[in-house]
Amino acid sequence: MRERNIGIGLLGLGTVGAGVVEILAQKSASYEKNLGFSIELIKILVADSHKTRDIQTNAKITTDFIDLIDDPRIDLIVEAIGGETPALEYIRKAIDSGKHVVTANKEVIAKYGPELIKHAVDNGVGIRFEASVGGGIPILRPLSRDLLANDFNKITTIINGTTNYMLTRMRLQNENYSAALEKSKSLGYAEPDPTADVEGIDAAYKLAILSSLAFKVRVRFEEVYVEGISNLDLADFVYAKELGYVVKLLAIAEKFDDGIQVRVHPSFVPMEHPLAKVNGVQNAIQLSGDLVGSVILEGPGAGKSPTASAIMGDIFEAAEAILEQKKLPPYPFGGNAAKIQHIDLLHSQYYLRIKVKDQPGVMAEISRALGDRDVSLASVIQKDLAVLDGSTEIVVTTHSALEASVRDAIASIRTQDAVIDVFNLIRIEEVIT
């Protein structure tokens, strides 16, 4: 009978990896007392072993991945490098060597999750990735266990803390996009290259994982419709407030009889809805199931400690399987390829901001372009821009309409002589169930 000790090999010593090291240093004794087994961090893989780090650990620091794979004391590899390269290769090699894997890597799981799960099963080990979505919010394990009896029809989420922080500042501090981004960078929320966050890519990775688990089909990252927040203007926040909404970057998956819609984009959310009150770097995930009804989980979506918390939960689960010599049950991630509905088939309400020449008949022409395509107006706001070029700004909201029809109407509106520019088209999530 083996000793009740689990050896860990850690890949990466950035924010997440450092969080794992700190938690193990601070809480290993209490974990051993409460769980009945010890967890030892044996080796840590880094890119530069000479870099100065404010980390206290007895683990060996190495730049050679094989040093971890060939060590028989290491039962489990924790991947905290991020990105596809070289993380994917390391995960595959860890599985090949018969080691369980815990990862926080949303990109790798979104792109290769089902293949890695099968590879792990074929090699008699397990892979867990709770920290890849929602940071400290427990969501993947509940979807795979506690909520497995449900048929879900919709997931509505705020799952990128950087953009939620920026949108909160733009709304409450009246900061423009550039100022909010710089503040986010200064606090470490946004990366030096913030593209993945602000263009919705990070949220799309997470949505692909969530929808694959919830709907029990394979939803690929490339199939998610994505719009970021970089085109939002302070004017949109002013109009949103006047109309009774808050601007949020939502990641939404919805199941219909003839397919699944998966989309990430800025949305107007009613002020009274709980998701409208999720501010700063907080994340929230709303699930709609046939048995459980509507459930909202909210918490810190990123950061050293919340992400490390999720990783530790996966470590504990894997450790119990290792010590009991049992297989770690695979997540029901994916299956048959999902039939994805094109964004053009979306039915939604819309907000549209248009700059026009201040002259008679302009609104009639805009209304005609919309009406000819069965897009009916819900409200119209016209503002004097107080500029010398003789222009004014018109904001319209629509009743529920087909996306393809709205886009066709916008193309027609752009050609009108009196129209100077057509700004943001933003979907209104009036009913969030």
N, C-alpha and C positions, 0 to 999 in steps of 0.2 A: 504493500500500500504506500503510495507516494506521500511525501510531506505535504501538509496543507499550506503550500506556499506557491504563489504565482509570480513568475518572472516576466517583466515588461521590457520591451525594447521600444524606444520612442524615436520617431522620425520627425525631426524639426524642433527647433527651440525658439520659434517666434512667439507671438502673443499667446496663441493657443497652447503650444507645447510648454511654454513657461508656466502657464496656468496649471497644467497637469503636474509639473514638477513641484510647484508650490503646494498644491493640495496634498500630494503624497507626503511631502516633508512635514506638513502641519498635522495631517489627520490619519496617518498610517496606523498609529497605535489604536485609535478609536475604531477604525475600520476592522482591525484584527479582532478586537474585543467584541464588536457587534456582529461581525459576519463569520467569525470562526476560522478565518484564514488570513495569511499575511500577503501583502502585495509589495514586491521589491522592484524598484526601477534599476535595471542592470546596466543598460547601455543607451546612449543617446547619439543619434546620427545628426551631424551638422555639416554645413557646407564649408565653414571656416573654423577650425578648431582653435585658432589663435585669437579670435575675436573676443574682446572683453565683454563679459556678461555678468549681470548682477543676479546670479543664480547660485544657490548653495545646494550641491548634490554630491552624493558619493558615487553616483553612476559614472561609468567610463564614457568620456566624450570621444567620438570617433568620426572620421570622414569616410569610412569604408562600410558600405551597406552589408557586404558579405560577412563582416565582423558580427553583425546581429543575427543574420540568417543561420550562420554556422554554430551559434552558441546554444548548446542544448539546455541551458538554464532558462532561456527565453521561451515562454509559452505563447506569448501574445505580442503582436506588433501594433502599436498605436501610431497611425499616420496623421501627422499634423503639419505637413509641408504645404498643402494647398496646390491648386492648379493641376493640370493634367500630366505635365512632365516635370520631374521623373516619377511622380507619385503613383501613376497607374502601373508602371513597370515594377515598382517596389511592392505594391499590393499583390500583383500577380505572383511575383517571386516568393513573397511571404507565404501565400497560399500553397504554392508548389512545394515549399519546404515543410508543410504540415503545421503551420502556425495560424492561429486565429488572428483576425484583423479587426481593429476598431478604427474608424476614420470619421473625420468631420468634413470630408471633401465633397462638397455639393456638385462640383463640375464633373468629377469622375463618376459619382453615383448617378447623376442625371443622364450621362452619356453611356455608361457601361454597367450600371447597377445589375440588371438581370443576368448578364454574362458573368459578372464577378460572383454573384450568388450561386449560379450553377457550377462555376469553377470551384468554389469553396465546398459545395456539397459533394462534388466528385472527388475531392481530396480529403473528405472527412473532417472538415473544419467549418467554422462559421465566420460571417462578416456582419458587423453591426455598424450603423451610421446615424444614430439618433441625432448627433450634433450637426448633421449636415443641413437640417431645416429647423429654424426657430430658436437656435441657441439654447437657452435654458428652458424653453417650453417643451414639456413632454408630449410628443405628438405621434411619432412613427411607431413606437411600441404600443401605445393605446390603439392606433389604427390596426395594428397587426394582431392584437389580442383582445383587449377589453371591448372594442367597438366592432370587432370582426363580424358580428351577427347582423350588422346594419347594411342596408343598401343605401349608399350616399348618392344624392342627386346634385349637390352643389357644395363647393368650397370657396369661400370668400376670405381673402387674407391680406394683411399688411405684413410682409415678410422681408422687408429690407429696412434695417434701422437707420442707415445713412440717409436715404431719401426721406424717410418719415421725419427725421430730425430736421432736414432742410425745409421740408414743406411746413413743418410746425413753426420754424423761425420766419418763413416768408409770410405766414398768416398772422402770427402773434407779434412779431417784431417789425413787420413791414419792411423786411429786407428783400432785396432783389435776389435773383438766382445766384449770381456771381458772389455776392457777399455771404449768402448762406452756405455756399460751397466752401469758401475760404474758411469760414468759422468751423465747419465740419472737419476740414483738414487739420486745422490747428488743434482740435480736440482729439485727433486720431480716429475719428469715425470714418472719414473718407481716405482712401488710398491716394498716394501721389498721382496715380492715374485712376481717376474715379469712374472710368467709362462703364465698367461692369455694373456698378451701382446705379448711376444716374440714367443710363440708357435701358435699365430694366433687365439686364442679362442675368444678374444675380438672382433676382426674383423669379425669372423664368426657369433657371435650374431647379430652384426649390419647388416651384409649382409642378414641374414635370415629375419630381419624386413623389410629392403629395398625391397628385392625381393618379399616378400609377398604382400606389398603394390603396387609395380610397376606392377607386373604380375597378381595381383588379384587372387592368389591361396595361399594355405598354404604351405610355405616352412619351414620345421623344422630345428632347429639348428643342430640336429644330422645328417642331410642329407648333410651338407656342407662339402666338402672335404677341409682338413686343413693341411697346412705345415707352420711351423714357420721359423724364421731367424737364429736360434741358430747354424745351420750347415754351415752358410756362412763363407767364408774365405776371407782375403784381396786379395788373388790371383784372386778370382772371380770378384772383383771390377776392378782390373788391366786389366783383359781380357775383361770385359764389356766395359771399356773405349776404348780399342784398337779396339773393334768391332763396336763402335758407340752407345753404350747403357748405361743406368743408371739402377742400381738395386733398385727395389721398391717392397714392400710387397703389392700386389694387392688383392683386394677382388672383384671377378667378378661373375656376374650372366648373363646368356645368354639364351634366349628362342629360341627353335627350334620347328619344326612341331611335333616332337615325344618326346618332353620333355624339361626340363630345366637343365642347368649345373650351379652349384653353387660351387665356389672354392676360397680358400684363399691360396696363396703361393708366394714366391719370384718370381719376373719376371724381364726379361730384357726389358726395355722400350726405344724406340728410343730417342736419345738425343733431337731431335727437337720437340718431342711431349710435349704439355703443362703439362701433368702429370709428366714428367721427371724433370720439373722445380719447383715442389712442394716440398719444403725443410723444415727441422726442424720439429716442431710439427704441422705444417699446415696439414689440410685434404683437399681432393678434391673428388668430386662426378661427374662423367660423365654419362649422361643419353642419350640414343639414342631412339627417338620416331618417329612414322610415321608422325606426324604433325609438331612437334617442331624441328625435326632434332636432332643435337647433341648440348647438353647444358652441360657446366661445371660450377659447383659451388665450390668455394674455400674459406676457412676461417679457423679460429682456431677450432680445433676439440676437444679440452678439456680445462680444466682450470676452475677456480672459476667463473670468470666474464662471459665468453662465454656460459658456461652451464647454469648459472643463468639467462642469457638473454633469452635463449630458454624456461626455466621454466616460466619466467614472461610472455612471450607471451602466453603460455598455460593458465596461471592464468587469464589473461585478457579475453581470449576467453570464459573460463568457467564462469567467473564473469558476463559477458554480458548475457549468457544464464540463469544464476541464477536470475539476476535482472529482466530480461524480462519474466521470468517464461516460458522459452522455453526449449525444449530438446536440448542437445548438440549432434549434428549429429555424429554417430559413424564413425570412419575411416573404409574404405573398406578394412579391413585387413584380408587377407586370404579368405577362402571359401573351395572349393574342394581341396583335397590333391594334391600337385603338383607331376607330374611324373618326377622323378629326373634321369638324365643321369649319369651313372657311369663315373668316371674320365678316365677309360680305353677307353672311346669312344671319348675323346677329340682329335681334330686335331690341332696341333700346331707345331711351330718350336722349336727346343731344343738346349740347350748348355750343353755340357758334358765335364768334366775335368777328365783325366785319368793319373795315374802315372804308367809308364811301365819301363821294362828293356831296356836299350839303345842297341838294337841289330837289325839286319836286319829282315824285314818281319813283324814287329809288326803292322805297320799301315795297311798293307794288310789284316791281320787277323781281325783287328777291322773293317775295311771297309766291309769285307765279312760278318761279323756277322750282321752288319747293313743292307747291301744290300740284304741279304737273307730274310729279313723281310720287304722289300720295304721301307726302310729308306735311303734316299739319302743324301749325304754330301753336305753342302753349302760352308763350309770353314774348313780349318785345320790349326792349329797353333801348332808348336812344339818348346818347350823351353828347353835349357840345364839348369838343376837345379844347376849345379856347386856343386854337392855333390860327396862324395867318394864311394857311393854304386852302381855307374854305372846306375843310373836311369835317366829318362827324363820325361817331362810332355807333354802330348798331349791334345789339346783342339779342339773339333769338334763342329760345329753347323750344324744343319740339315735343309733341306727343310721341309715343312709341312708334318707331319706324324701322324699316329695313336698312341696315348699314349701307348696302350697295346703292340704294336709292338716295340716301343722304349724300354719299360721296359723288354720285352722278350730278346731284343738284349743285353741290359746291363747285364742281368743274364748270357747270353752266354759269354760276354766279361770277366766277372769276373772269369770265369773258365779257361781262357787262361793262359798258363804257364808264358808268358812274362808280364802279367798284375799284378802289385803290389797292386794297389788299384783303385777303381772308386769313384771319389768324387761327387760333386754336379751335379744333373740333374736340370737344370733351364729352365723353359718355356720362350720363346721369344714372347712377344706380339707385333709382327711387325706391324699389322694393328689394330689400336684401333679406332673404329667408335662410 
